[in-house]
Amino acid sequence: MATYITTNELAERLHYNARYITQSLKDRILLEGTHYIRPFGGRKVLYIWEVIEDEMRRYSEEDMIPMSNGGVCNG
C-alpha cells in the first residue's frame, strides 16, 4: 500500500524547502505518474513516499563500490 503525502510533508521528510521541491525537483526529477499523482485530475499533488524513498536509495547505492570485506567504499 502506498503512502501519499503533500508537498509540505515531503519537504519535512527530505529537509528541503517546499518551494524547492515544486520549482526544482517536480517534473525534472520527480515525475507525474511515477513519483506523484494528481487525484481526480485536480490541481493538488500527492507524492508517493515509497517510490521516492526507493529512488533516493538507488541513487545513493550507485556511488558505492563493494569491498572484499563486505563493506562499501563511497566512490
Biopython code that builds the backbone (N, CA, C, O; Angstrom):
import numpy as np
from Bio.PDB.StructureBuilder import StructureBuilder

atoms = [
    (1, "MET", "N", (0.842, -1.183, 0.000)),
    (1, "MET", "CA", (0.000, 0.000, 0.000)),
    (1, "MET", "C", (0.889, 1.248, 0.000)),
    (1, "MET", "O", (1.860, 1.321, 0.752)),
    (2, "ALA", "N", (0.563, 2.195, -0.818)),
    (2, "ALA", "CA", (1.359, 3.411, -0.977)),
    (2, "ALA", "C", (0.983, 4.460, 0.065)),
    (2, "ALA", "O", (-0.161, 4.534, 0.514)),
    (3, "THR", "N", (1.962, 5.258, 0.435)),
    (3, "THR", "CA", (1.753, 6.373, 1.339)),
    (3, "THR", "C", (1.786, 7.651, 0.518)),
    (3, "THR", "O", (2.822, 8.002, -0.047)),
    (4, "TYR", "N", (0.663, 8.344, 0.449)),
    (4, "TYR", "CA", (0.563, 9.585, -0.306)),
    (4, "TYR", "C", (0.761, 10.754, 0.646)),
    (4, "TYR", "O", (0.102, 10.836, 1.682)),
    (5, "ILE", "N", (1.678, 11.668, 0.291)),
    (5, "ILE", "CA", (1.975, 12.808, 1.146)),
    (5, "ILE", "C", (1.955, 14.097, 0.334)),
    (5, "ILE", "O", (2.156, 14.086, -0.881)),
    (6, "THR", "N", (1.713, 15.187, 1.013)),
    (6, "THR", "CA", (1.676, 16.501, 0.366)),
    (6, "THR", "C", (3.093, 17.031, 0.165)),
    (6, "THR", "O", (4.064, 16.447, 0.647)),
    (7, "THR", "N", (3.193, 18.126, -0.541)),
    (7, "THR", "CA", (4.491, 18.764, -0.765)),
    (7, "THR", "C", (5.129, 19.169, 0.560)),
    (7, "THR", "O", (6.328, 18.973, 0.754)),
    (8, "ASN", "N", (4.346, 19.726, 1.463)),
    (8, "ASN", "CA", (4.900, 20.141, 2.763)),
    (8, "ASN", "C", (5.385, 18.947, 3.568)),
    (8, "ASN", "O", (6.423, 19.030, 4.224)),
    (9, "GLU", "N", (4.656, 17.839, 3.533)),
    (9, "GLU", "CA", (5.089, 16.641, 4.246)),
    (9, "GLU", "C", (6.370, 16.081, 3.629)),
    (9, "GLU", "O", (7.261, 15.632, 4.350)),
    (10, "LEU", "N", (6.464, 16.104, 2.304)),
    (10, "LEU", "CA", (7.678, 15.649, 1.627)),
    (10, "LEU", "C", (8.859, 16.547, 2.004)),
    (10, "LEU", "O", (9.964, 16.062, 2.247)),
    (11, "ALA", "N", (8.617, 17.845, 2.050)),
    (11, "ALA", "CA", (9.665, 18.791, 2.421)),
    (11, "ALA", "C", (10.176, 18.506, 3.833)),
    (11, "ALA", "O", (11.380, 18.572, 4.078)),
    (12, "GLU", "N", (9.280, 18.192, 4.754)),
    (12, "GLU", "CA", (9.692, 17.857, 6.116)),
    (12, "GLU", "C", (10.538, 16.594, 6.142)),
    (12, "GLU", "O", (11.555, 16.543, 6.835)),
    (13, "ARG", "N", (10.133, 15.579, 5.399)),
    (13, "ARG", "CA", (10.855, 14.306, 5.404)),
    (13, "ARG", "C", (12.228, 14.430, 4.760)),
    (13, "ARG", "O", (13.185, 13.796, 5.206)),
    (14, "LEU", "N", (12.330, 15.247, 3.709)),
    (14, "LEU", "CA", (13.595, 15.381, 2.993)),
    (14, "LEU", "C", (14.468, 16.510, 3.520)),
    (14, "LEU", "O", (15.631, 16.633, 3.136)),
    (15, "HIS", "N", (13.908, 17.336, 4.401)),
    (15, "HIS", "CA", (14.607, 18.522, 4.926)),
    (15, "HIS", "C", (14.960, 19.486, 3.792)),
    (15, "HIS", "O", (16.054, 20.049, 3.749)),
    (16, "TYR", "N", (14.015, 19.658, 2.885)),
    (16, "TYR", "CA", (14.102, 20.640, 1.800)),
    (16, "TYR", "C", (12.979, 21.645, 1.982)),
    (16, "TYR", "O", (12.015, 21.391, 2.704)),
    (17, "ASN", "N", (13.108, 22.769, 1.332)),
    (17, "ASN", "CA", (12.056, 23.762, 1.297)),
    (17, "ASN", "C", (10.982, 23.286, 0.307)),
    (17, "ASN", "O", (11.316, 22.770, -0.760)),
    (18, "ALA", "N", (9.716, 23.451, 0.646)),
    (18, "ALA", "CA", (8.625, 23.030, -0.234)),
    (18, "ALA", "C", (8.692, 23.733, -1.584)),
    (18, "ALA", "O", (8.360, 23.139, -2.610)),
    (19, "ARG", "N", (9.114, 24.980, -1.590)),
    (19, "ARG", "CA", (9.240, 25.733, -2.843)),
    (19, "ARG", "C", (10.305, 25.108, -3.750)),
    (19, "ARG", "O", (10.127, 25.048, -4.966)),
    (20, "TYR", "N", (11.405, 24.647, -3.162)),
    (20, "TYR", "CA", (12.467, 23.999, -3.940)),
    (20, "TYR", "C", (11.930, 22.724, -4.599)),
    (20, "TYR", "O", (12.258, 22.430, -5.748)),
    (21, "ILE", "N", (11.121, 21.985, -3.877)),
    (21, "ILE", "CA", (10.544, 20.759, -4.438)),
    (21, "ILE", "C", (9.673, 21.085, -5.641)),
    (21, "ILE", "O", (9.803, 20.452, -6.688)),
    (22, "THR", "N", (8.787, 22.068, -5.504)),
    (22, "THR", "CA", (7.868, 22.372, -6.605)),
    (22, "THR", "C", (8.557, 23.068, -7.776)),
    (22, "THR", "O", (8.156, 22.881, -8.924)),
    (23, "GLN", "N", (9.583, 23.865, -7.503)),
    (23, "GLN", "CA", (10.228, 24.610, -8.589)),
    (23, "GLN", "C", (11.409, 23.877, -9.228)),
    (23, "GLN", "O", (11.690, 24.077, -10.410)),
    (24, "SER", "N", (12.095, 23.041, -8.471)),
    (24, "SER", "CA", (13.316, 22.429, -8.994)),
    (24, "SER", "C", (13.228, 20.917, -9.198)),
    (24, "SER", "O", (13.782, 20.394, -10.165)),
    (25, "LEU", "N", (12.547, 20.218, -8.309)),
    (25, "LEU", "CA", (12.507, 18.759, -8.407)),
    (25, "LEU", "C", (11.314, 18.241, -9.211)),
    (25, "LEU", "O", (11.443, 17.317, -10.015)),
    (26, "LYS", "N", (10.157, 18.850, -8.981)),
    (26, "LYS", "CA", (8.936, 18.391, -9.645)),
    (26, "LYS", "C", (9.060, 18.581, -11.151)),
    (26, "LYS", "O", (9.418, 19.657, -11.629)),
    (27, "ASP", "N", (8.762, 17.529, -11.880)),
    (27, "ASP", "CA", (8.789, 17.473, -13.345)),
    (27, "ASP", "C", (10.198, 17.452, -13.936)),
    (27, "ASP", "O", (10.342, 17.415, -15.158)),
    (28, "ARG", "N", (11.230, 17.475, -13.110)),
    (28, "ARG", "CA", (12.603, 17.265, -13.583)),
    (28, "ARG", "C", (13.124, 15.940, -13.037)),
    (28, "ARG", "O", (13.609, 15.087, -13.780)),
    (29, "ILE", "N", (13.010, 15.793, -11.728)),
    (29, "ILE", "CA", (13.452, 14.578, -11.046)),
    (29, "ILE", "C", (12.241, 13.738, -10.659)),
    (29, "ILE", "O", (12.203, 12.531, -10.897)),
    (30, "LEU", "N", (11.261, 14.392, -10.064)),
    (30, "LEU", "CA", (10.033, 13.726, -9.615)),
    (30, "LEU", "C", (8.983, 13.852, -10.706)),
    (30, "LEU", "O", (8.534, 14.955, -11.015)),
    (31, "LEU", "N", (8.593, 12.736, -11.285)),
    (31, "LEU", "CA", (7.735, 12.735, -12.461)),
    (31, "LEU", "C", (6.305, 12.318, -12.146)),
    (31, "LEU", "O", (6.065, 11.418, -11.341)),
    (32, "GLU", "N", (5.366, 12.989, -12.795)),
    (32, "GLU", "CA", (3.956, 12.658, -12.619)),
    (32, "GLU", "C", (3.692, 11.244, -13.117)),
    (32, "GLU", "O", (4.170, 10.849, -14.180)),
    (33, "GLY", "N", (2.936, 10.497, -12.348)),
    (33, "GLY", "CA", (2.624, 9.121, -12.691)),
    (33, "GLY", "C", (3.616, 8.125, -12.121)),
    (33, "GLY", "O", (3.305, 6.942, -11.988)),
    (34, "THR", "N", (4.808, 8.595, -11.784)),
    (34, "THR", "CA", (5.823, 7.736, -11.165)),
    (34, "THR", "C", (6.025, 8.124, -9.709)),
    (34, "THR", "O", (5.898, 7.290, -8.813)),
    (35, "HIS", "N", (6.341, 9.392, -9.477)),
    (35, "HIS", "CA", (6.643, 9.882, -8.132)),
    (35, "HIS", "C", (5.476, 10.629, -7.487)),
    (35, "HIS", "O", (5.415, 10.758, -6.265)),
    (36, "TYR", "N", (4.573, 11.109, -8.295)),
    (36, "TYR", "CA", (3.413, 11.814, -7.732)),
    (36, "TYR", "C", (2.206, 11.662, -8.645)),
    (36, "TYR", "O", (2.323, 11.317, -9.821)),
    (37, "ILE", "N", (1.045, 11.930, -8.063)),
    (37, "ILE", "CA", (-0.210, 11.882, -8.814)),
    (37, "ILE", "C", (-1.006, 13.149, -8.527)),
    (37, "ILE", "O", (-0.740, 13.880, -7.573)),
    (38, "ARG", "N", (-1.982, 13.376, -9.381)),
    (38, "ARG", "CA", (-2.962, 14.442, -9.180)),
    (38, "ARG", "C", (-4.320, 13.756, -9.028)),
    (38, "ARG", "O", (-4.960, 13.410, -10.021)),
    (39, "PRO", "N", (-4.757, 13.561, -7.772)),
    (39, "PRO", "CA", (-6.002, 12.819, -7.563)),
    (39, "PRO", "C", (-7.187, 13.469, -8.267)),
    (39, "PRO", "O", (-7.396, 14.680, -8.191)),
    (40, "PHE", "N", (-7.938, 12.646, -8.938)),
    (40, "PHE", "CA", (-9.167, 13.056, -9.617)),
    (40, "PHE", "C", (-8.936, 14.160, -10.649)),
    (40, "PHE", "O", (-9.850, 14.927, -10.953)),
    (41, "GLY", "N", (-7.708, 14.243, -11.190)),
    (41, "GLY", "CA", (-7.394, 15.208, -12.232)),
    (41, "GLY", "C", (-7.342, 16.649, -11.756)),
    (41, "GLY", "O", (-7.368, 17.571, -12.571)),
    (42, "GLY", "N", (-7.269, 16.852, -10.461)),
    (42, "GLY", "CA", (-7.257, 18.206, -9.905)),
    (42, "GLY", "C", (-5.874, 18.826, -9.883)),
    (42, "GLY", "O", (-4.929, 18.315, -10.483)),
    (43, "ARG", "N", (-5.782, 19.932, -9.181)),
    (43, "ARG", "CA", (-4.511, 20.656, -9.081)),
    (43, "ARG", "C", (-3.628, 20.138, -7.956)),
    (43, "ARG", "O", (-2.407, 20.287, -8.001)),
    (44, "LYS", "N", (-4.243, 19.529, -6.948)),
    (44, "LYS", "CA", (-3.493, 19.042, -5.794)),
    (44, "LYS", "C", (-2.537, 17.934, -6.210)),
    (44, "LYS", "O", (-2.884, 17.066, -7.012)),
    (45, "VAL", "N", (-1.336, 17.972, -5.659)),
    (45, "VAL", "CA", (-0.307, 16.973, -5.956)),
    (45, "VAL", "C", (-0.066, 16.152, -4.697)),
    (45, "VAL", "O", (0.115, 16.705, -3.613)),
    (46, "LEU", "N", (-0.064, 14.822, -4.847)),
    (46, "LEU", "CA", (0.279, 13.925, -3.757)),
    (46, "LEU", "C", (1.471, 13.077, -4.199)),
    (46, "LEU", "O", (1.438, 12.425, -5.243)),
    (47, "TYR", "N", (2.510, 13.101, -3.389)),
    (47, "TYR", "CA", (3.724, 12.346, -3.691)),
    (47, "TYR", "C", (3.626, 10.943, -3.116)),
    (47, "TYR", "O", (3.011, 10.736, -2.070)),
    (48, "ILE", "N", (4.230, 9.984, -3.797)),
    (48, "ILE", "CA", (4.215, 8.589, -3.369)),
    (48, "ILE", "C", (5.535, 8.338, -2.645)),
    (48, "ILE", "O", (6.580, 8.174, -3.275)),
    (49, "TRP", "N", (5.475, 8.311, -1.323)),
    (49, "TRP", "CA", (6.672, 8.274, -0.496)),
    (49, "TRP", "C", (7.559, 7.074, -0.790)),
    (49, "TRP", "O", (8.769, 7.247, -0.940)),
    (50, "GLU", "N", (7.017, 5.877, -0.878)),
    (50, "GLU", "CA", (7.831, 4.680, -1.075)),
    (50, "GLU", "C", (8.630, 4.731, -2.371)),
    (50, "GLU", "O", (9.776, 4.281, -2.407)),
    (51, "VAL", "N", (8.047, 5.268, -3.426)),
    (51, "VAL", "CA", (8.742, 5.372, -4.716)),
    (51, "VAL", "C", (9.901, 6.366, -4.601)),
    (51, "VAL", "O", (10.994, 6.107, -5.104)),
    (52, "ILE", "N", (9.664, 7.485, -3.950)),
    (52, "ILE", "CA", (10.709, 8.493, -3.774)),
    (52, "ILE", "C", (11.828, 7.945, -2.890)),
    (52, "ILE", "O", (13.008, 8.164, -3.167)),
    (53, "GLU", "N", (11.460, 7.242, -1.841)),
    (53, "GLU", "CA", (12.452, 6.645, -0.940)),
    (53, "GLU", "C", (13.316, 5.623, -1.681)),
    (53, "GLU", "O", (14.537, 5.614, -1.523)),
    (54, "ASP", "N", (12.691, 4.768, -2.483)),
    (54, "ASP", "CA", (13.439, 3.782, -3.278)),
    (54, "ASP", "C", (14.374, 4.464, -4.271)),
    (54, "ASP", "O", (15.505, 4.023, -4.471)),
    (55, "GLU", "N", (13.906, 5.524, -4.882)),
    (55, "GLU", "CA", (14.709, 6.270, -5.860)),
    (55, "GLU", "C", (15.940, 6.889, -5.197)),
    (55, "GLU", "O", (17.040, 6.836, -5.748)),
    (56, "MET", "N", (15.753, 7.473, -4.019)),
    (56, "MET", "CA", (16.887, 8.063, -3.302)),
    (56, "MET", "C", (17.902, 6.984, -2.935)),
    (56, "MET", "O", (19.108, 7.184, -3.080)),
    (57, "ARG", "N", (17.420, 5.864, -2.468)),
    (57, "ARG", "CA", (18.304, 4.755, -2.090)),
    (57, "ARG", "C", (19.067, 4.240, -3.309)),
    (57, "ARG", "O", (20.261, 3.955, -3.222)),
    (58, "ARG", "N", (18.387, 4.122, -4.429)),
    (58, "ARG", "CA", (19.020, 3.627, -5.648)),
    (58, "ARG", "C", (20.140, 4.563, -6.092)),
    (58, "ARG", "O", (21.219, 4.101, -6.465)),
    (59, "TYR", "N", (19.899, 5.860, -6.057)),
    (59, "TYR", "CA", (20.931, 6.823, -6.442)),
    (59, "TYR", "C", (22.099, 6.801, -5.476)),
    (59, "TYR", "O", (23.243, 6.982, -5.893)),
    (60, "SER", "N", (21.840, 6.585, -4.198)),
    (60, "SER", "CA", (22.911, 6.519, -3.201)),
    (60, "SER", "C", (23.783, 5.300, -3.431)),
    (60, "SER", "O", (25.006, 5.384, -3.311)),
    (61, "GLU", "N", (23.179, 4.177, -3.757)),
    (61, "GLU", "CA", (23.909, 2.930, -3.931)),
    (61, "GLU", "C", (24.732, 2.905, -5.210)),
    (61, "GLU", "O", (25.681, 2.127, -5.305)),
    (62, "GLU", "N", (24.396, 3.732, -6.199)),
    (62, "GLU", "CA", (25.153, 3.758, -7.453)),
    (62, "GLU", "C", (26.586, 4.211, -7.234)),
    (62, "GLU", "O", (27.480, 3.793, -7.970)),
    (63, "ASP", "N", (26.823, 5.057, -6.241)),
    (63, "ASP", "CA", (28.155, 5.591, -5.987)),
    (63, "ASP", "C", (28.992, 4.697, -5.082)),
    (63, "ASP", "O", (30.154, 5.006, -4.817)),
    (64, "MET", "N", (28.416, 3.580, -4.596)),
    (64, "MET", "CA", (29.128, 2.713, -3.670)),
    (64, "MET", "C", (29.874, 1.607, -4.414)),
    (64, "MET", "O", (29.353, 0.999, -5.348)),
    (65, "ILE", "N", (31.094, 1.369, -3.979)),
    (65, "ILE", "CA", (31.922, 0.322, -4.564)),
    (65, "ILE", "C", (32.044, -0.804, -3.532)),
    (65, "ILE", "O", (32.544, -0.573, -2.431)),
    (66, "PRO", "N", (31.588, -2.035, -3.875)),
    (66, "PRO", "CA", (31.687, -3.125, -2.898)),
    (66, "PRO", "C", (33.137, -3.507, -2.635)),
    (66, "PRO", "O", (33.978, -3.493, -3.535)),
    (67, "MET", "N", (33.409, -3.850, -1.368)),
    (67, "MET", "CA", (34.774, -4.232, -0.982)),
    (67, "MET", "C", (34.789, -5.693, -0.566)),
    (67, "MET", "O", (33.747, -6.248, -0.219)),
    (68, "SER", "N", (35.948, -6.317, -0.596)),
    (68, "SER", "CA", (36.069, -7.749, -0.327)),
    (68, "SER", "C", (35.693, -8.129, 1.095)),
    (68, "SER", "O", (35.318, -9.275, 1.346)),
    (69, "ASN", "N", (35.786, -7.179, 2.043)),
    (69, "ASN", "CA", (35.436, -7.479, 3.429)),
    (69, "ASN", "C", (33.935, -7.352, 3.703)),
    (69, "ASN", "O", (33.493, -7.503, 4.842)),
    (70, "GLY", "N", (33.163, -7.078, 2.663)),
    (70, "GLY", "CA", (31.711, -6.954, 2.806)),
    (70, "GLY", "C", (31.245, -5.528, 2.966)),
    (70, "GLY", "O", (30.044, -5.264, 2.895)),
    (71, "GLY", "N", (32.153, -4.605, 3.180)),
    (71, "GLY", "CA", (31.787, -3.192, 3.312)),
    (71, "GLY", "C", (31.680, -2.532, 1.944)),
    (71, "GLY", "O", (31.774, -3.192, 0.909)),
    (72, "VAL", "N", (31.487, -1.246, 1.959)),
    (72, "VAL", "CA", (31.423, -0.486, 0.719)),
    (72, "VAL", "C", (32.294, 0.755, 0.842)),
    (72, "VAL", "O", (32.529, 1.263, 1.938)),
    (73, "CYS", "N", (32.762, 1.227, -0.293)),
    (73, "CYS", "CA", (33.538, 2.452, -0.392)),
    (73, "CYS", "C", (32.697, 3.457, -1.182)),
    (73, "CYS", "O", (32.217, 3.147, -2.273)),
    (74, "ASN", "N", (32.524, 4.636, -0.640)),
    (74, "ASN", "CA", (31.771, 5.669, -1.360)),
    (74, "ASN", "C", (32.692, 6.325, -2.361)),
    (74, "ASN", "O", (33.529, 7.155, -2.006)),
    (75, "GLY", "N", (32.526, 5.936, -3.646)),
    (75, "GLY", "CA", (33.436, 6.398, -4.697)),
    (75, "GLY", "C", (33.067, 7.657, -5.226)),
    (75, "GLY", "O", (33.740, 8.173, -6.118)),
]
sb = StructureBuilder()
sb.init_structure("model")
sb.init_model(0)
sb.init_chain("A")
sb.init_seg("    ")
for serial, (resi, resn, name, xyz) in enumerate(atoms, 1):
    if name == "N":
        sb.init_residue(resn, " ", resi, " ")
    sb.init_atom(name, np.array(xyz, "f"), 0.0, 1.0, " ", f" {name:<3s}", serial, name[0])
structure = sb.get_structure()
